[in-house]
Amino acid sequence: MNSAARILPHYTYSDWETWEGQWELIDGIPHAMDPMPVPRHQQIATSLTAEFHFQLKNCKQCATYQPLEYRIADDMILQPEMLVVCGKIVKKYLDFPPALVAEILSPGTFLKDRHSKFSIYEAQGILFYLILSPENEEVEVYQLEDKAFVLKQKGRDFVYSFNFGDCKATIDFAEVW
């Protein structure tokens, strides 16, 4: 039985830099980002970032960022909704794993955030991965243990303490919604 070979283009960072619009690159395959996020999505992203920023404002090693280019490889560029980075970023993009990544689900990114990005962030050794669902007003907190993400807490109104070495952030997720 013959099967037709399917050949897909393989793009790199130099290609990605020339594109208009918002794109992520996963294993050389471009993924369009949602056009302008809806107000609810932006409100959650802003509140989450503010909570982490306030908690880490006296930390000399860690800082919060909203969408930032995270270049994992020449053919892998992601733009998480929010990151906590412990260490100095010296390039125009982040080229080392952040301590925490948060993704806010939307209909266009649901599968990518839950599957592709989940596996990528886990393989990169990112300590914490947050998945926020605006529809359910729920957050899932995953922590890396023995090279695998473990669900530590899931819900709407709870407080969780994140340890980033010398810095800690205790987040009241009721404040995010």
Beta strands, then each sheet from edge to edge (+ up, - down):
strand 1: 23-26
strand 2: 29-32
strand 3: 62-65
strand 4: 70-73
strand 5: 76-78
strand 6: 82-86
strand 7: 100-104
strand 8: 128-133
strand 9: 138-145
strand 10: 148-155
strand 11: 159-164
strand 12: 167-172
sheet 1: 1+ 2-
sheet 2: 3+ 6- 7+ 8+ 9- 10+
sheet 3: 4+ 5-
sheet 4: 11+ 12-
end
